[in-house]
């Protein structure tokens, strides 16, 4: 979908709006979409498709974990805790 159409579909007037561009950057970082910039064609990648239209609950869970691991800092935290419960947010606050 063209950026112009997608921006309007999600509630922004212009594809150059910094908030829309931040959303698109995050979606690419997680591996959900492809395409960048206000004049780009944005595509939904397999991970994104598996999250929004999964064939099973397990497929969605697997895609969410894969997207989470696409962000290196999040992957490092998950690898550090190795499946144990991650502490509450208050332990991650920078003071």
Buried (B, 14 or more C-beta within 10 A) or exposed (E): BBBBEBBBEEEBEEBBBEEBBEBBEEBBBBBBBBBEEBEBEBEBBEBBBBBEEBEEEEBBEBBBEBBBBBBEEBEEBBEEEEEEEEEEEEEEEEE
